[in-house]
Amino acid sequence: MDQLGAEAVTTWEDLALTQQQKFRQAVTPETQISCVVSPTTLEELGAIMAAAHRHRWRVLPCGRGSKIHWGGLAHPIDLVVSTQRLQNLVEHAVGDLTVTVEAGMQLRELQTRLATAGQFLPLDPLYPETATLGGIVATASAGSLRQRYGGVRDLLLGISLVRADGQVAKAGGRVVKNVAGYDLMKLFTGSFGTLGILSQLTFRIYALPEASQTILLTGASDRLAQGLQTLMTTALTPTALDLLSTAMVAALGQKPGLGLLIRFQTIAAGVEEQTRRLLQLAQTLGLQPQIYQGADEAALWLQLRAMMEAPPLMTGILCKIGVESESAVAVLSQMDTWTGATVAAHLQVGSGLGLLQLAAGTGSPSLLNQMRSLCQRHRGFLTLLAAPMALKQQVDIWGYSGNALPLMQGLKAQFDPQQLFSPHRFVGGI
């Protein structure tokens, strides 16, 4: 730690109040964080963890902290280790459609650089203006583009990470067809900083689409369900296929009821033809279409994301949900009937994954457990991402009911035997 510059260490007292509030939402009330350490090189990051290993300091890893308040409450924690200053673009293989970056690079910055070559990384998580690539991987935050391109795990080709003892480990590689080593990419995706600190990431990337258009279908729930089932079996290839709750549809200025959002992105002729066929289906089922293109389409997706980012840091409630795709309409319809507390729900149909937001003050342990039971009856789950501290202490944040807990505990013991990384933050108190 002695070789770090003064600018790399910020004491708790010197942190901005907004930063303190974010970190407080990630740890138990009695936890005292001494400082935030922000290395500028992989060697410095390794030295920090080597010192933490020697002194048994408990570490909360993060990027810029945009989603540090998601998930369980870590305790105890001695210091925060931030990768926000590790933000170099290591390699952009334009012809191979891959890019390697340091974990602290912001998604916004990467997309700007890739765009100069007509390429992009097909991830659309929350907080894309501030989120780092490492944070996106650690929280498995993908978005609507998952329908066409897959989730974070599907796009991640290789990683470098710093272990609990300060040693650097690598897996995967910088080419698309790579079978080197264990598939740590899938293991670390969504691990919430409990197994190690990500330092470098290699992703597969894609060419920017020539044209884009989004259609919102509204109407009776049974007709929407029928249209969804038909869409899932046709040759249409949407990049996004999302189900919106009544509250989100109303916020878009449409009549009350669920909505089905379909986005096509390809060559102009392909977008036009797929839109034509979708409108034919909508007419057959008696669904009302609203077409968004150009600036209107861009504004639509910005508005949808802003709604899901809206919960106040200290009082808002945001959940990640998952259900079987064929049950999506029934589940959201049922949730809409419960006390009117569902402010917004945005479900990516292909994966059955989505986000659910409740108004401040409306979420109770009984309501959350009721919603969780509904998801579980449809072979799904409900995870409490962001919520007031008191609520997180009353509700099982992860609600995991599967049989993999012993395996997860064994992995934690192998990667972090001293429980230095985000202790008690993950499933089962891992």
N, C-alpha and C positions, 0 to 999 in steps of 0.2 A: 504493500500500500504506500510505502514511503516514496516510491518513484513516480507516483501520480502527481500531476500539477494541481495547484490550488483550485483551478477552475473545474476540475473533475469531481470535486467533493462539495456537496451542498448540505449544510447542517439542516436539521429539521426546522429550527427557528428561522432560517433564511429562506425557506420555501415560500412561494406565494400561497395565499390562503386557499385558492382554488385547487392547487396541487395537494395541499394538506388534506382537504376534504376528500379528494379522490382516493388517496392512500388510506384514509380512515375508513372508507367504505369497503376496503379489501382486507381489513384486519379486525380482530376483536377489540372492544372498547378499551380494555386494559393494556393493550399492546403499545409499547413505546418504540418508535423508530428513531434511530440516532441520526441517520444521514442518507442521502441519495448519492451513489457513486456512478459516474458516467465515463467509462473508458473510451479512448479514441482508437485503440488498436486491439487486435485479437490477443496480442501478448499481454497487454494491460488487463484485459478481461480474465485471462488465465491466471495472472498474478493475484488478482482480487479474490478469485475463488480458491486459489491455493492458500491465501491468508485466512479466508473464511473457514477452510477445512482445518487448518491448524488450530484456530481459536474457537471452532465450533460456533461461528456466527450463523444465525438463521437469515436466509436471503429471500427477498421478494423480487423476482425478475420482472422487468417490464420494458416497453419501448418508450413511447411518449405518454403512456398512461391513459389513452383514450377509452380503453375497456378494462382498466385495472379494477374497477368496481364490480365487474361481472364475477359470478361464481361464489365459491365458499369463502369463509373468513379464515385467513391464515393466522396462526399464533403458535409460539411467540415469533416475532420478527425483530432482528437487530438492525438490518440495513436494507435499502432498496438498491438493486443494481440495474441501471438503465442502459439499454443499447442504443439510445437515440443519437449518439455521436458516431456510431458505426454505420455510415451511410454511403459507402462507396459502391459504384457499379463496377463489379469485378470483370465481367465479360458479357458481351452481347453478341452471340453467334447468330447473325441475321439469317444466314442461309439454313442453319440447322433449327431455327425457331426455338432457341433457348436463351435464357438470360440468367446470370449469376450475380447476386447482390448481397451486400452486408445486411444483416437483419434489421438495422435501424433505419434503413432507407424508407421514406414515406411512399405509400402507393401512388399518391398524386405525382410525386417527382418521377417515379419509374414510368408511369403512363405517359408523361410528357416526353421523356427521352425515347421511349419505344415508338411513339407516334411519328417521330421524324423519319423512321424507317417503315412507316405504314403498318405497324404492329401494335399489339396490346396484350396485357395480361387479363384474361376474362374472369376477374373477380370484382364484385360490386358489394362490398361489405358496408356496414354502418361506419360512419365517421371516416370516409375515404380521404378527406382533406388532411387529416392528422394521423391516421392509423399507419403504423409501420408494418413492413412485411413480416417481421418476427411476431408481432402481436396478432396479426391476422392468422398466421399459422397456429400460434399457441391457443387461440380461441376458436379455431376452425370456422372463421367467419367468412362465408362465401357470398350468398345472395341469389338473386333471380337467375343469373346466367348459368347456374348449376344445371338447369334443364338441358342446355346444349353442350356445355363444356365440362360438366362434372364439378365436384367440390374441390376444396383445397388439396386434399389427399391425391386427387387425380392429376393435379397440375404440378405437384412437387416432385422433382426428379432426384434431388440430392440435397443433403444438409451437412453443415459442420456445426458442432456444438461443443460447449465447454462443460465437462463433467464436474461433479461435486468436489473432486480433488484438484481441479484446475487443469487437468489434462484435456487436450483437444481430441475429439473423435469425429469421424466422417462416415457417411453412408451414401450409397447411390453414386451419382456422377453428373457430368455436364452434357450428356447426350440422351436422346429419347429412349433408345434401346440399351438399357444398362441393367445388369443383374449383379453388380458388385456389392457384396456385403449383405447384412441384414436390412430388412425394409424398415429402418428407423423412421423414415418419413411419415408413414402412417401412424406409428406409435407416438411420435411427438406432436402430430397434428391434433389439436384439441386437448393437450395435456395441461394447459393452464400453468406452465412454468413449474411443474412439480418434479420433472425428471432431469432437467439440465437447462442451460441457457443457449438458445440458438444464436449462432454468429454469422453463418453464411447460408444462403438458400439458392437453389437452382430450380427454375420453373420452365415448363413448356409454355410457349406463347403462340399467338395466332395473328393472322393478317386482319387488319381492320375491315369490317364489312363495308361494302359499297353503299348500301341503302338500308334504311331502317324504318319500321312502322309498327305501331301498337294499336290494338283494337280491344276495347272494353265491352264485354257482353254482359247485359243485365236482364233479369227476368225472374220467373218463378224458380224456386230452388230445385224442383224436380226436373225442370227443363235444363237448368244449368248442369245438373248431375248427368243428365243424358248427353248433353253436348260435350261434357268433359270425357265421358267414356268413349264417345265417338272419336274425339280428337286424339285420344291415346292410342287408337288403333288405325289411324289414317297414315298416309305418307307425308303429311305436313310435318315440317321440322322447325317448330318455334324455338327461339333462343331463350324465351321466358314463357312460362305457363303458370300463372299465379292466381290463387283464389283470394279475394278480398272480403273482409267482413263488412257488414252493413254500415258500420260507422265510417269506414274508409271510403266506401262508395258514396255515402252522403257528403263527405268532405270534398269529394270531386265534383259535387253539384249534380249528382244523379239521383234518381228516385230510390227510396229505401229498399234494401235487399242486397243479397250477396252479389259479387261481381266476379267475372272471369276475365283475366288480363292475358292477352296473347301478344307476343312480340315476334316479328319476323325480321331477320337481319341477314342479308345475302346480296347477290347482285340485284339490280333494280327490277329486272324482268321476273326474277324469282319471288321477290317481295310482292309484286303486283299480282302474280298468279296465285300465290298462296292466300293472299288477302281476298281475292275473288272467290276462291273455294270456301274460305271460312265464312264469308258473308252469305253464301248460298246455304251453308249449314245453319247459320243463325236464322235465316228466313224460314227454313223448314221447321225449326223448333220454336219459332215465335219469340226469339230473343232479340233485344234491342242493341244494335252496335253503335259504338262511338269510336271514331277513328282519330288517332293522334299521329301527326307527322311533323317533321321539321322542328321548329322551336317549341311548338306545343308538346311534342313528344318528350323533348328534353326536360321541359318544365314539369310534365307529369311525373317522370321518374324522380326528379329532385323533390317534388312535393311528397311522394310516397315515402321516400327515405327520411325526409324531415319529420314526418309524422311518427316514424318509429324511433327517431333520435330524440323525440320531444320530452320524455319523462325527466322531471327535475332530478338532479343528482342525488339529493338527500331523501326525497319523498316518492319518486316515481317507481313504478313496477314494470319490469320487462322480463318476459319469459321466453325461452326457446321451447317449441313444441314439435312433436312428431306424431304422425298418424299414418295409417294405411291410405294410399292415394285414393282408393275407391270410397273411403269413408270421409274424405275431407269435407265435402258439402254438408253431410249430416252432422259432423262434429262442430263446424263453425256455426251452423244453424242452431244447434243446441246451446252453445256458449252465448249466442246473441240473446237468448231468452232468459238468461240468469241475471236478474237484478239490473240489467242494462249497464253493467260495469265494464264490458268489453269496449275499450276506446278504439282499439285498432288490432286487427289480426291480418297477417300477410303470409300466406302459406304457399310455398313452392310445390306444385302438385306432383311433379315427377319423382321427387325424393320424399315427399310427405313432410318436409321440414319447414318450419316457419317461425315467426315472431309474434308474440301476443303482448299487447300493452294494456295496462289497467290504469285508470285515473288515480291520481294521488288521493289516498284516504279511502278508496273503495275496496282494496284488496284485503282480504282477511284469510287467516289460516284455513277456515272451513271452505271458503270459496276456492282457494287454490287447490286444496285437497280434492274438492269436487271436480274441478277441471282436470286435475291429474288423473283421477279415477276414470274419467271419460276417455282421455287419451289412451290410458293403459288398456281399457276394454277394446280399443281398436288397435292393439299391438303397438302402441306408441309410448310417449313419455312427455313429461313437463319438467323442465329445469328452470329454477328461479335464477335469472341472471343478475338483474339489478333490483334492489328493493330497500326500503328503510331498514336500518340496523335491527330494530326490534323485531321486525317480521322475519328477517333472516335467522334470528336466534330462536324463533318459534316453529319454523317450518323446515322440514328436510329439504335442503336446497336442491339436491340432485334427484332424490326420489328413486334411486336405482333399485330395481327388484329382480335383476338377473342373477346368474350364478357365477359371474366372472370376477367377483370381488377378491377371492384368494389369489387369482392370477395377477390382478392389478397390484395387490399388496406385495406379491413376490417380485414383480418388476420394480416397484418402488424400492424395495430392499436391495436389489441388485444395482440400480442406478444411483441411489442416494441413501446408503445405509445409515448415515448419521442424521437423516431427516433435516437437511439444511435448506432444501428448496421448498418454499411455500408450504410448510407443514400444515396439515389438516385442512387444506384448501379444496381438495378434490373429493371424489366419490368415496364414501365410507370413512371419511376422516383421513384419507391418505395425504 
